[in-house]
Amino acid sequence: MHIEQPNGGSAAGEEQKAHRRFSGAMGIWQIFMLITIWAFTKYDPRLFGVTSGGAKDANGQMDHYARFQDVHVMIFVGFGFLMTFLRKYGFSAVSLNMLVAAFSIQWYIIAGGFIHKLCKPWDDKALESKIEINLELLVLSDFAAAAVLITMGGLLGKVSHQQLLVITFFEIIFFSFNEAINIEQFKTTDMGGSVVLHTFGAYFGLAASWVLTTPEAKEHTDNGSSKSSDLFSMIGTIFLWMYWPSFNSALAPADQAQRCVINTVLSITGSCCAAFITSYYMRGGKFNMVDIQNATLAGGVAIGTACSMAISPGGAIFVGLTAGLLSVVGYSVIAPFLERTIGLHDTCGIHNLHGMPGVLAGVVGAIVTACATDDDYQGNANVAATFPGRFDETGEIRSAGSQAGYQIGYLFSTLAMAIVSGIVTGYIAKFAARGPVTLFDDTDGFEVPDDDIPDWAQVSSPTSHMIRHRGDKVDLKGDAMSLSDYPPTEEAGKEKGAASEAEPERITVVERDCCSE
């Protein structure tokens, strides 16, 4: 829309300049990542097994590949399609999910790599060595991308793609610092990343949403779903539900991986059943698709911290049942209450799928940690493998209770870091990039085809099978038609009356050969 400004300029012109500036900024960011990855990274020496003597290590790295690929599918397919529930935001949900994930993976390799080195004051030569890239780092990069995508869920439809990339830039930095603090100081066990990843991403996103959400967004008519968009969203749910065991076990050593898978499968089946039962009860005898799309997955989040621990099969199911119930209550009761009282708007309900289940995971992990005994893990060696923070080269340095305290401490540290950094980043994004012109609508950032254009107006094109706008037409004599010669629209036809409708205009559509131009 062209809006004249008092100074004689135009809003369209200013917006075009803003687009060009941001395109330049994205290009500079990508070039910077290219240069830094080229200059400051290298292959892990273990990838050259013959010359480094690490053939066994290289093969061990490849053991991660299947689970890495499962996580990759979750990031690009699962998260992407889960967010397609908005009826007019499907292009943006899937495409921006892909864009944000791709930027996040590259940015984490550099930003995360340097930050982890900076957080090793005891290693004087840490910054002198290059970042070593292997499959484990790629899994961690996917995890970092997942944290940003969780944040994106809380902001979906309410921010522009420019603001989204600004948030991505800063969130990866804060996420890496929070992750490094755990590795170097708290040394908690959180194999599935429920605190490190889900809790951080959720509360970072909620804080940013509190800053960036406008009053118009809260009552916007397009903030809703359709039958087809909800069905597409269920595709994401099914992918996530199936692959979540791989997500929680992606970085687990061989002796713990199977335990992670079993606990996750049991927990997520529990949350699935609890979600259906609770939704049916709280929604008046009918299932609600919001609950089914999201709360069914809550068990995967809630068991993440304790998935490598000996929580027992019954304990895993109990955690899943609790998470499913809590998530549905979040969608039906807690979310409306928070929006009504403090103005917190959460598009995808990340608080209910990632936030509260992530906090639950932290609490469950602390309890199971405090109760850990040698008998539960069939020997002290297995305890040391599951809780490396309790031991160093001299032996045991933390008791079970002390380690549980560190687990809870890191949970609160993560909450504080996420909320504060989310608010700061929200304000940065608010002033550094323009907001969306249209809310909850693909037209804000994408060329959207007009599905209402009739068949006669769709002609073949050299570049696509069908152009979604009016092309060249010829009449019966073979002469080219102008726009005024097009058959009338439905509204125009009604205005002409019955006489016009009785003698419809005959049009022959000539499809051009795809190779003729």
C-alpha positions in Angstrom: 0.0 0.0 0.0 1.3 3.4 -1.0 1.0 6.0 1.8 2.1 9.6 1.2 4.2 11.1 4.0 4.1 14.7 5.1 7.6 15.2 3.9 6.7 14.2 0.4 8.2 10.8 0.5 6.3 7.6 0.5 6.0 4.7 3.0 6.5 2.3 0.1 9.8 3.9 -0.7 11.0 3.8 2.8 9.9 0.2 3.2 11.8 -0.7 0.1 15.0 0.9 1.5 14.5 -1.0 4.8 14.2 -4.3 2.8 17.4 -3.6 1.0 19.2 -2.7 4.2 18.1 -5.8 5.9 19.0 -8.0 2.8 22.5 -6.5 3.1 22.6 -7.2 6.8 21.7 -10.8 6.2 24.2 -11.1 3.5 27.0 -9.6 5.7 26.1 -12.0 8.5 26.3 -15.0 6.2 29.6 -13.9 4.7 30.9 -13.3 8.2 29.9 -16.9 9.2 31.5 -18.2 6.0 34.8 -16.4 6.8 35.0 -17.4 10.4 34.1 -21.0 9.8 36.7 -21.2 7.1 39.3 -19.6 9.3 38.6 -20.9 12.8 37.3 -24.4 12.4 38.7 -27.7 11.3 37.6 -31.4 11.0 37.9 -33.4 14.2 41.2 -35.3 13.9 39.3 -38.5 14.8 37.6 -38.2 11.4 40.9 -39.3 9.8 41.0 -42.6 11.6 43.9 -44.3 9.7 46.5 -41.6 10.2 45.3 -40.4 13.7 44.9 -43.9 15.1 41.3 -43.0 15.9 39.5 -45.3 13.5 37.5 -46.7 16.4 36.6 -43.1 17.6 35.6 -42.2 14.0 33.3 -45.2 13.8 31.9 -44.3 17.2 31.1 -40.8 15.9 29.2 -42.4 13.0 27.1 -44.3 15.6 25.5 -40.9 16.3 24.5 -40.4 12.6 21.2 -42.2 12.7 20.1 -40.3 15.8 21.5 -37.0 14.3 19.4 -37.5 11.2 16.3 -38.2 13.4 17.0 -34.9 15.2 17.5 -33.1 11.9 14.0 -34.3 10.8 12.5 -33.1 14.0 14.0 -29.6 13.5 13.1 -29.1 9.9 9.9 -31.2 9.5 8.6 -31.7 13.0 8.9 -28.1 14.3 8.1 -26.6 10.9 4.8 -28.4 10.4 3.8 -28.2 14.0 3.6 -24.4 13.5 1.4 -24.6 10.4 -1.8 -24.5 12.5 -2.4 -20.8 11.7 -4.7 -20.8 8.7 -3.0 -17.9 6.8 0.6 -18.5 8.0 1.6 -21.8 6.6 4.2 -20.6 4.2 5.9 -18.5 6.9 5.7 -21.3 9.5 7.5 -23.9 7.4 9.9 -21.6 5.5 11.0 -19.3 8.3 11.5 -22.4 10.4 13.9 -23.6 7.8 15.7 -20.2 7.5 16.0 -19.8 11.3 17.3 -23.3 11.8 19.9 -22.9 9.0 21.2 -19.7 10.4 21.2 -21.0 13.9 23.3 -24.1 13.0 26.0 -22.1 11.4 26.0 -19.3 14.0 26.2 -21.8 16.9 29.2 -23.5 15.4 31.1 -20.1 15.6 29.4 -18.3 18.5 28.9 -21.4 20.6 32.4 -22.6 19.9 34.1 -19.4 21.0 31.9 -18.9 24.0 32.7 -22.4 25.3 36.4 -21.7 24.9 36.0 -18.4 26.7 34.4 -20.2 29.6 37.5 -22.3 30.2 39.7 -20.0 32.2 41.8 -22.9 33.4 42.8 -23.7 29.8 45.2 -21.0 28.6 45.5 -22.4 25.1 41.7 -22.9 24.5 41.4 -19.8 22.3 44.5 -20.7 20.3 43.1 -23.9 19.0 40.5 -24.2 16.2 36.9 -25.4 16.7 36.8 -29.1 15.8 33.7 -30.1 13.8 32.2 -33.6 14.2 28.8 -35.1 14.4 28.5 -34.4 18.1 28.9 -30.6 17.3 26.2 -30.9 14.6 23.8 -32.4 17.1 24.5 -29.6 19.5 23.9 -27.1 16.7 20.6 -28.7 16.1 19.8 -28.4 19.8 20.6 -24.7 19.7 18.4 -24.3 16.6 15.6 -26.1 18.5 15.8 -23.5 21.4 15.4 -20.7 18.9 12.5 -22.5 17.1 10.8 -22.9 20.5 11.1 -19.1 20.9 9.8 -18.6 17.4 6.6 -20.5 18.5 5.8 -18.0 21.1 6.2 -15.1 18.6 4.6 -16.8 15.6 2.7 -14.4 13.4 3.5 -11.4 15.6 7.0 -10.5 14.4 8.5 -9.9 11.0 11.2 -12.2 9.6 13.7 -9.4 10.1 12.9 -9.3 13.8 13.1 -13.1 13.9 16.6 -13.1 12.6 17.7 -10.4 15.0 16.3 -12.6 17.8 18.2 -15.6 16.4 21.5 -13.7 16.4 21.3 -12.8 20.1 19.5 -15.9 21.4 22.3 -18.2 20.2 24.8 -16.1 22.1 22.8 -16.1 25.3 22.0 -19.8 24.9 25.7 -20.7 24.5 26.6 -18.8 27.6 23.9 -20.5 29.6 25.0 -23.9 28.2 28.7 -23.2 29.0 27.9 -22.2 32.6 26.3 -25.6 33.1 29.2 -27.5 31.6 31.9 -25.6 33.5 30.2 -24.8 36.8 26.9 -26.6 37.6 27.9 -29.8 35.8 24.3 -31.2 35.9 23.0 -34.2 34.1 20.5 -33.2 31.5 20.8 -35.7 28.6 17.7 -34.7 26.8 18.3 -30.9 27.3 15.0 -30.2 29.0 16.4 -27.5 31.1 19.3 -26.4 28.9 17.2 -26.3 25.7 13.4 -26.4 26.3 13.2 -24.3 29.5 15.6 -21.7 28.1 13.9 -21.5 24.7 10.4 -21.3 26.2 11.0 -18.6 28.8 13.3 -16.6 26.5 10.4 -16.7 23.9 7.8 -15.8 26.5 9.9 -12.8 27.7 10.4 -11.6 24.1 6.7 -12.1 23.3 5.8 -10.0 26.3 7.9 -7.1 24.8 7.0 -7.5 21.2 3.3 -8.5 21.2 1.0 -5.6 20.3 -2.6 -5.2 21.6 -3.9 -5.8 18.1 -2.3 -9.2 17.9 -4.1 -10.5 21.0 -7.5 -10.1 19.4 -6.6 -10.6 15.8 -9.1 -12.5 13.8 -6.5 -14.4 11.8 -4.9 -15.8 14.9 -6.8 -19.1 14.4 -6.7 -22.4 12.5 -8.8 -24.2 9.9 -9.5 -27.8 9.5 -6.7 -28.2 6.9 -4.1 -26.2 8.8 -4.7 -28.2 11.9 -4.3 -31.4 9.9 -1.0 -30.2 8.5 0.1 -29.3 12.1 -0.7 -32.9 13.1 2.0 -34.1 10.6 4.5 -32.2 12.7 3.1 -33.7 15.9 3.5 -37.2 14.6 7.0 -36.7 13.4 8.1 -35.2 16.7 6.3 -37.9 18.7 8.0 -40.7 16.7 11.5 -39.3 16.8 11.6 -37.8 20.3 13.4 -40.9 21.7 16.3 -40.2 19.3 16.3 -36.6 20.4 16.7 -37.4 24.0 19.4 -40.1 23.3 21.3 -38.3 20.6 24.3 -37.6 22.7 24.1 -40.5 25.1 26.9 -43.0 25.3 26.1 -46.5 24.3 25.6 -47.8 27.8 23.0 -45.1 28.5 21.3 -44.7 25.1 19.0 -47.6 25.4 17.9 -46.4 28.8 17.1 -43.0 27.3 15.0 -44.5 24.5 13.0 -46.7 26.9 12.3 -44.0 29.4 11.3 -41.5 26.6 9.0 -44.0 24.8 7.2 -44.8 28.1 6.9 -41.2 29.1 5.7 -39.9 25.8 3.1 -42.6 25.5 1.9 -41.6 29.0 1.6 -38.0 28.0 -0.3 -39.0 24.8 -2.9 -40.9 26.8 -3.1 -38.2 29.5 -3.6 -35.5 26.9 -6.5 -37.3 25.3 -8.1 -38.1 28.6 -7.7 -34.6 30.1 -8.7 -32.8 26.9 -11.9 -34.9 26.7 -12.8 -34.0 30.3 -11.9 -30.3 30.2 -13.3 -29.5 26.8 -16.8 -30.7 27.5 -16.7 -34.2 26.1 -14.8 -33.5 22.9 -11.1 -33.5 22.0 -9.4 -30.2 21.2 -6.8 -30.2 18.4 -4.6 -27.7 20.2 -4.3 -30.2 23.1 -3.7 -33.2 20.8 -1.1 -31.4 18.7 1.0 -30.3 21.7 0.2 -31.9 25.0 0.7 -35.4 23.6 4.4 -34.4 23.2 4.9 -33.1 26.8 6.2 -36.4 28.1 9.2 -36.2 25.8 10.2 -32.8 27.4 9.4 -33.8 31.0 11.6 -36.9 30.9 14.5 -35.3 29.1 16.6 -34.5 32.2 16.1 -37.9 33.8 16.0 -40.0 30.7 19.5 -41.4 31.3 18.8 -42.0 34.9 17.4 -45.1 36.6 13.9 -43.6 37.2 12.2 -47.0 36.6 9.7 -47.8 33.9 6.7 -47.0 36.1 8.4 -43.7 37.1 8.8 -42.8 33.4 5.1 -43.4 32.6 4.1 -41.4 35.7 6.2 -38.4 34.6 4.6 -38.6 31.1 1.0 -38.8 32.6 1.8 -35.7 34.8 3.2 -33.8 31.9 0.3 -34.5 29.6 -2.2 -33.4 32.3 -0.2 -30.3 33.1 0.1 -29.3 29.5 -3.7 -29.5 28.8 -4.4 -27.6 32.0 -1.9 -25.0 30.7 -3.7 -24.6 27.4 -7.2 -24.5 28.8 -6.7 -22.6 32.1 -3.2 -21.2 32.7 -2.6 -19.6 29.3 -5.9 -17.6 29.3 -5.1 -16.5 32.9 -1.6 -15.3 32.1 -2.9 -13.3 29.1 -5.7 -11.8 31.1 -3.6 -10.8 34.1 -0.1 -9.9 32.8 -0.8 -9.6 29.0 1.4 -12.6 28.1 0.4 -13.8 24.7 1.8 -17.1 23.5 0.9 -18.1 20.0 1.9 -21.7 20.0 1.6 -22.3 23.7 5.3 -22.9 24.2 4.8 -22.4 28.0 2.5 -25.4 28.0 4.6 -27.7 25.8 8.2 -26.7 26.6 8.1 -24.3 29.6 6.2 -26.0 32.4 7.2 -29.6 31.3 10.8 -28.3 31.2 10.5 -27.1 34.8 8.9 -30.4 35.7 11.8 -32.2 34.1 14.3 -30.2 36.2 12.5 -31.0 39.4 12.1 -34.7 38.5 15.8 -34.8 37.6 16.8 -33.4 40.9 14.6 -35.9 42.8 16.0 -38.9 40.9 19.5 -37.6 41.4 19.1 -37.2 45.1 17.8 -40.8 45.3 20.6 -42.4 43.2 22.3 -45.4 44.8 24.9 -47.9 43.6 22.3 -50.6 43.8 20.0 -48.7 41.4 22.8 -48.4 38.8 24.3 -51.8 39.5 27.7 -50.4 40.6 29.5 -47.1 41.4 31.0 -47.0 37.9 27.6 -46.6 36.4 26.7 -43.9 38.9 29.9 -42.0 37.9 29.0 -42.4 34.2 25.4 -41.1 34.7 26.4 -38.2 37.0 29.9 -37.1 35.9 29.5 -33.9 37.9 29.8 -35.9 41.1 33.2 -37.2 40.3 36.6 -36.0 39.1 40.0 -37.7 38.8 40.4 -37.8 42.5 37.0 -39.6 43.1 33.7 -38.5 44.4 33.5 -34.7 45.1 29.7 -34.4 45.5 27.1 -36.4 47.3 23.8 -37.4 45.7 22.0 -34.7 47.7 24.6 -32.0 46.8 24.3 -32.9 43.1 20.5 -32.6 43.3 21.0 -29.1 44.7 23.2 -28.2 41.7 20.4 -29.6 39.5 17.8 -27.3 41.1 20.3 -24.4 41.1 20.9 -24.6 37.4 17.1 -24.7 36.8 16.6 -21.4 38.5 19.8 -20.0 36.9 18.4 -20.9 33.5 15.0 -19.3 34.2 16.7 -16.1 35.3 19.0 -16.0 32.3 16.2 -16.8 29.8 13.8 -14.2 31.1 16.3 -11.4 31.4 18.0 -12.1 28.1 14.6 -12.5 26.4 13.4 -9.1 27.5 16.7 -7.5 26.4 16.6 -9.2 23.0 12.9 -8.3 22.6 13.7 -4.6 23.0 16.6 -4.9 20.6 14.5 -6.6 18.0 11.7 -4.0 18.5 14.0 -1.1 17.6 16.5 -2.7 15.3 14.0 -4.1 12.7 10.5 -3.2 11.5 7.6 -5.1 12.8 5.1 -7.0 10.6 2.8 -5.0 8.3 0.1 -7.7 8.5 -0.3 -10.0 11.5 -0.6 -13.8 11.2 -0.6 -13.5 7.4 1.9 -14.9 4.9 1.6 -11.8 2.7 3.8 -9.9 5.1 6.9 -11.7 3.9 5.9 -14.0 1.0 4.4 -13.8 -2.5 1.1 -15.6 -1.9 -0.9 -17.1 -4.8 -4.5 -16.2 -5.2 -6.4 -19.4 -4.8 -9.6 -17.8 -6.0 -8.3 -17.1 -9.5 -10.5 -19.2 -11.9 -9.0 -21.9 -14.2 -9.4 -19.8 -17.3 -6.9 -17.2 -15.9 -4.1 -19.7 -15.3 -1.8 -20.3 -18.2 1.5 -22.1 -18.7 4.8 -20.4 -18.1 8.4 -21.0 -19.1 9.4 -21.1 -15.4 6.5 -23.0 -13.8 3.7 -25.3 -14.6 1.1 -22.7 -13.8 1.3 -19.0 -13.2 -1.0 -17.9 -10.4 -1.9 -14.6 -12.0 -3.6 -13.5 -15.2 -1.5 -14.2 -18.2 -1.9 -13.4 -21.9 -5.2 -14.3 -23.5 -6.4 -14.3 -27.1 -9.9 -14.0 -28.3 -11.5 -16.2 -31.0 -9.9 -14.1 -33.7 -6.4 -14.6 -32.2 -6.0 -11.0 -31.1 -4.4 -10.2 -27.8 -6.8 -9.1 -25.0 -6.2 -6.3 -22.6 -7.1 -6.4 -18.9 -10.4 -4.7 -19.7 -11.2 -7.7 -22.0 -11.1 -10.3 -19.3 -14.4 -12.0 -18.4 -16.2 -10.2 -15.6 -15.7 -11.3 -12.0 -18.6 -12.7 -10.0 -19.4 -9.3 -8.5 -19.3 -7.6 -11.9 -21.5 -10.3 -13.4 -24.1 -9.7 -10.7 -24.1 -6.0 -11.5 -24.7 -6.6 -15.3 -27.8 -8.5 -14.5 -29.5 -11.6 -15.9 -29.2 -10.4 -19.6 -25.4 -10.5 -19.4 -25.4 -13.9 -17.7 -27.6 -15.3 -20.5 -24.9 -14.6 -23.1 -21.6 -15.5 -21.5 -18.5 -14.3 -23.2 -16.6 -17.2 -25.0 -12.9 -17.3 -24.4 -10.3 -19.6 -25.8 -7.1 -19.9 -23.7 -4.0 -20.5 -25.7 -1.3 -22.2 -23.5 2.2 -21.2 -24.5 4.9 -23.8 -25.2 7.2 -24.0 -22.1 10.2 -23.7 -24.4 8.9 -21.0 -26.7 10.3 -18.2 -24.6 
